Amino acid sequence: MKIVLASNNQGKLSELRAMLAPLGLDLIAQGELGIAEAAEPFHTFVENALAKARHAAAHSGLPALADDAGLCVEAFGGLPGVDTAYYATQFGYEKGDANNVRALLEQMRDVHDRRAAMVSTLVAVRSAQDPEPLIAVGRVSGEISAQPMGSNGFGFDPVMYIPQFGQTFAQLPVAVKNANSHRGRAARAMVEMMRERWLR
């Protein structure tokens, strides 16, 4: 079964391909089909993921899967949230993972409450008009470290310290990270829902 990933993020694509491997799905990035990125005008992960999934399904004629994920920092009232990918641009930096990390550490320099969560919301639709989208949410709580550590992963992984492991996501072996990350948790739930509702 072919399914379009409503993203051109290579990190997400490789992670989700591995996580959905048990289903034998052929996950194709929307960019490979010439599909442009969808608008993400909403303030919640689920609304943006649903919009992206419907957009990819409408332009491909295939089922689609979208992931909207981000960092929610307690001291910032849950922000940057849905604007995580563009976080650095608020502070005059170009968009990019390294600049996002730099901007976050600068903003948190004098902040004592370093609690944060990584959240991933996966939405899958059989078609653009699917009235019953599958929705799976994964969440991992941790703290923002004082400096980047580790070279695995992407995004805020180098500063997302997970007390359970005593390391950042970027310090963990890829298999361990994928099994315990926000996206890993959401993907496990999505695999079960797809098995039960789509692949029976």
ABEGO torsion letter per residue (X at the ends): XBBBBBBABAAAAAAAAAAAAAAGBBBBBAAAAGBBBBBBABABAAAAAAAAAAAAAAAAGBBBBBBBBBBBBAAAGGOAEAAAAAAAAAAGBBBEAAAAAAAAAAAAAABABABBBBBBBBBBBABAABABBBBBBBBBBBBBBABBBEABEBEAAAABBBAAAGBBAAABBAAAAAAABAAAAAAAAAAAAAAAAAAX
